[in-house]
């Protein structure tokens, strides 16, 4: 499965920057922003600003089976990078 990666940087409530990738099977930036907001809500950061400035298309790639299954189930996968809470 070819997926699309949206590089995302948002400010947390305490002011630090969280860097994560939104990975989805759609190259739709608005959907990626919606997915980012949905995930941020699950970690208590629903007030974080997410626009096309914070979340933008980066590249397309193939992913391992477990990520593909998550995308097929949820529509997206979040790859936590820097400043994100651990899983």
NORCORRA-V146442 format. One record per residue. N is the residue number from 0. RES is the residue in three letters. SS is DSSP state (helix for helix, strand for strand, loop for the rest). PHI is phi in whole degrees, -180 to 180 (NA if undefined). PSI is psi in radians with two decimals (999 if undefined). Layout:
n->(N & N)
res->(RES & RES)
ss->(SS & SS)
phi->(PHI & PHI)
psi->(PSI & PSI)
This chain:
n->(0 & 1 & 2 & 3 & 4 & 5 & 6 & 7 & 8 & 9 & 10 & 11 & 12 & 13 & 14 & 15 & 16 & 17 & 18 & 19 & 20 & 21 & 22 & 23 & 24 & 25 & 26 & 27 & 28 & 29 & 30 & 31 & 32 & 33 & 34 & 35 & 36 & 37 & 38 & 39 & 40 & 41 & 42 & 43 & 44 & 45 & 46 & 47 & 48 & 49 & 50 & 51 & 52 & 53 & 54 & 55 & 56 & 57 & 58 & 59 & 60 & 61 & 62 & 63 & 64 & 65 & 66 & 67 & 68 & 69 & 70 & 71 & 72 & 73 & 74 & 75 & 76 & 77 & 78 & 79 & 80 & 81 & 82 & 83 & 84 & 85 & 86)
res->(UNK & UNK & UNK & UNK & UNK & UNK & UNK & UNK & UNK & UNK & UNK & UNK & UNK & UNK & UNK & UNK & UNK & UNK & UNK & UNK & UNK & UNK & UNK & UNK & UNK & UNK & UNK & UNK & UNK & UNK & UNK & UNK & UNK & UNK & UNK & UNK & UNK & UNK & UNK & UNK & UNK & UNK & UNK & UNK & UNK & UNK & UNK & UNK & UNK & UNK & UNK & UNK & UNK & UNK & UNK & UNK & UNK & UNK & UNK & UNK & UNK & UNK & UNK & UNK & UNK & UNK & UNK & UNK & UNK & UNK & UNK & UNK & UNK & UNK & UNK & UNK & UNK & UNK & UNK & UNK & UNK & UNK & UNK & UNK & UNK & UNK & UNK)
ss->(loop & strand & strand & strand & strand & strand & strand & strand & strand & strand & strand & loop & loop & loop & loop & loop & strand & strand & strand & strand & strand & strand & strand & strand & loop & loop & loop & loop & helix & helix & helix & helix & helix & helix & helix & helix & helix & helix & helix & helix & helix & helix & loop & loop & loop & loop & loop & loop & loop & loop & loop & loop & loop & loop & strand & strand & strand & strand & strand & strand & strand & strand & loop & loop & helix & helix & helix & helix & helix & helix & helix & helix & helix & helix & loop & strand & strand & strand & strand & strand & strand & strand & loop & loop & loop & loop & loop)
phi->(NA & -89 & -120 & -120 & -110 & -114 & -74 & -133 & -129 & -133 & -88 & -79 & -55 & -85 & 97 & -79 & -94 & -106 & -115 & -152 & -106 & -95 & -115 & -148 & -88 & -113 & -94 & -91 & -61 & -64 & -65 & -61 & -63 & -61 & -64 & -61 & -63 & -61 & -66 & -59 & -62 & -68 & -107 & 80 & -116 & -63 & -86 & -63 & -77 & -134 & -131 & -67 & -76 & -87 & -132 & -140 & -59 & -114 & -166 & -115 & -160 & -94 & -130 & -64 & -55 & -65 & -73 & -59 & -63 & -62 & -67 & -67 & -84 & -103 & 97 & -158 & -139 & -106 & -98 & -73 & -115 & -114 & 77 & -93 & -64 & -71 & -72)
psi->(2.27 & 2.20 & 2.94 & 2.35 & 2.23 & 1.98 & 2.23 & 2.29 & 2.12 & 2.70 & 2.26 & 2.95 & -0.64 & 0.07 & -0.22 & 2.79 & 2.33 & 2.27 & 2.18 & 2.80 & 2.36 & 2.12 & 2.20 & 2.90 & 0.03 & 2.45 & 0.51 & 1.97 & -0.68 & -0.66 & -0.72 & -0.71 & -0.75 & -0.75 & -0.70 & -0.80 & -0.71 & -0.81 & -0.76 & -0.62 & -0.67 & -0.34 & 0.23 & 0.34 & 0.68 & -0.31 & -0.10 & 2.41 & 2.18 & 1.93 & -3.03 & -0.26 & -0.64 & -0.45 & 1.91 & 2.67 & 2.37 & -1.01 & 3.03 & 2.60 & 3.01 & 2.68 & 2.81 & 2.81 & -0.72 & -0.60 & -0.70 & -0.74 & -0.74 & -0.71 & -0.72 & -0.53 & -0.86 & -0.29 & -0.30 & 2.93 & 2.44 & 2.11 & 1.85 & 2.36 & -1.63 & 2.43 & 0.11 & 2.59 & 2.57 & 2.76 & 999)
